[in-house]
Each structure stands twice: as structure tokens, then as C-alpha cells.
Amino acid sequence: MTNPAARLSDVRVFGKAGAIELSATLDVEREIEPPVHMQLSVRRCNLAKGEAGCETYEHVSMEDVCSKIASNPILHKYMDIFQPPLSCPLKKGRYVADKAELRLRMLEMFPIENAFWQMEFLFLDKHNQTMQCDYTEVAVTDE
């Protein structure tokens, strides 16, 4: 992708009992004005079968992410894991999460263990142009 509005790098995720520890750097190249739309595609893969055992698990579209964040205080804590805290509109600069602990209680109802997950996040501007694309793979085991 040429000329992205933001780049996520140095992502490290470690599992803990009931939580994950996240470290990452987000470099924002230019101010990102609302509305920002997000699309999330999630695939669940069988650990034993690899890529051949993958299926679409969920596809989520969120219109105007900033208005959703403004109306949901729970989402603020996820923005606050970065220093300085993320804001809407997102300002140009470097944002760093250093060993931030994210509790996973809200995910306990989902069958996330013993699977390999593939997630693609797309952030789109008001003209439906991709500003940022992140692809993540995570293996979750009961060990």
C-alpha cells in the first residue's frame, strides 16, 4: 500500500491467564479526520490442518469509528493503552503501547482456544479509500 495514513509496527503479543500483553508502535503520518470506517475480517483455522482448515469466522463493518468510541466508554480504555492516548480525530505522531495488559473477559464466551486466527483490519476514509491495512495471525492454545 502506498502512502498509508498510519503504520503499525513492532507488534508483540504475549498470552497471560485471562489477558494478553500487547506492545506496538503506531506511526500516524497525517491527521485522520472522521468519518473513519473499519472493516474486520476474521478467519478461524484448525491448528492441525493449517491453511486448509480455515473458515470465515466473522466479518464486521463499523461506520464512523470515532462516533462509536465517543458513545462507548469501554472503548476508551483500549485507546488509552497507547502513549500518548489515541484520540479522534487521530493526530499525526507516534503512539506506543508498551506491555499493555488487555483483559479478555469479554472474549470468554467465544470459542477462541486451540485455533489459529487470521485477522485483517481495513481503515477507510470518507471517500472509501484505504488509509491503513493491518494483517495479524495469532495462535491460541490451552497450554
BELSUL-V472603 format. One record per residue. N is the residue number from 1. RES is the residue in three letters. SS is DSSP state (h for helix, s for strand, l for the rest). Layout:
{{N & RES & SS} {N & RES & SS}}
This chain:
{{1 & MET & l} {2 & THR & l} {3 & ASN & l} {4 & PRO & l} {5 & ALA & l} {6 & ALA & s} {7 & ARG & s} {8 & LEU & s} {9 & SER & s} {10 & ASP & s} {11 & VAL & s} {12 & ARG & s} {13 & VAL & s} {14 & PHE & s} {15 & GLY & s} {16 & LYS & s} {17 & ALA & l} {18 & GLY & l} {19 & ALA & s} {20 & ILE & s} {21 & GLU & s} {22 & LEU & s} {23 & SER & s} {24 & ALA & s} {25 & THR & s} {26 & LEU & s} {27 & ASP & s} {28 & VAL & s} {29 & GLU & l} {30 & ARG & l} {31 & GLU & l} {32 & ILE & s} {33 & GLU & l} {34 & PRO & l} {35 & PRO & l} {36 & VAL & l} {37 & HIS & s} {38 & MET & s} {39 & GLN & s} {40 & LEU & s} {41 & SER & s} {42 & VAL & s} {43 & ARG & s} {44 & ARG & s} {45 & CYS & s} {46 & ASN & s} {47 & LEU & l} {48 & ALA & l} {49 & LYS & l} {50 & GLY & h} {51 & GLU & h} {52 & ALA & h} {53 & GLY & h} {54 & CYS & s} {55 & GLU & s} {56 & THR & s} {57 & TYR & s} {58 & GLU & s} {59 & HIS & s} {60 & VAL & s} {61 & SER & s} {62 & MET & s} {63 & GLU & l} {64 & ASP & l} {65 & VAL & h} {66 & CYS & h} {67 & SER & h} {68 & LYS & h} {69 & ILE & h} {70 & ALA & h} {71 & SER & l} {72 & ASN & l} {73 & PRO & h} {74 & ILE & h} {75 & LEU & h} {76 & HIS & h} {77 & LYS & h} {78 & TYR & h} {79 & MET & h} {80 & ASP & l} {81 & ILE & l} {82 & PHE & l} {83 & GLN & s} {84 & PRO & l} {85 & PRO & l} {86 & LEU & l} {87 & SER & l} {88 & CYS & l} {89 & PRO & l} {90 & LEU & s} {91 & LYS & l} {92 & LYS & l} {93 & GLY & s} {94 & ARG & s} {95 & TYR & s} {96 & VAL & s} {97 & ALA & s} {98 & ASP & s} {99 & LYS & s} {100 & ALA & s} {101 & GLU & s} {102 & LEU & s} {103 & ARG & s} {104 & LEU & l} {105 & ARG & h} {106 & MET & h} {107 & LEU & h} {108 & GLU & l} {109 & MET & l} {110 & PHE & l} {111 & PRO & l} {112 & ILE & l} {113 & GLU & l} {114 & ASN & l} {115 & ALA & s} {116 & PHE & s} {117 & TRP & s} {118 & GLN & s} {119 & MET & s} {120 & GLU & s} {121 & PHE & s} {122 & LEU & s} {123 & PHE & s} {124 & LEU & s} {125 & ASP & l} {126 & LYS & l} {127 & HIS & l} {128 & ASN & l} {129 & GLN & l} {130 & THR & s} {131 & MET & s} {132 & GLN & s} {133 & CYS & s} {134 & ASP & s} {135 & TYR & s} {136 & THR & s} {137 & GLU & s} {138 & VAL & s} {139 & ALA & s} {140 & VAL & s} {141 & THR & l} {142 & ASP & l} {143 & GLU & l}}
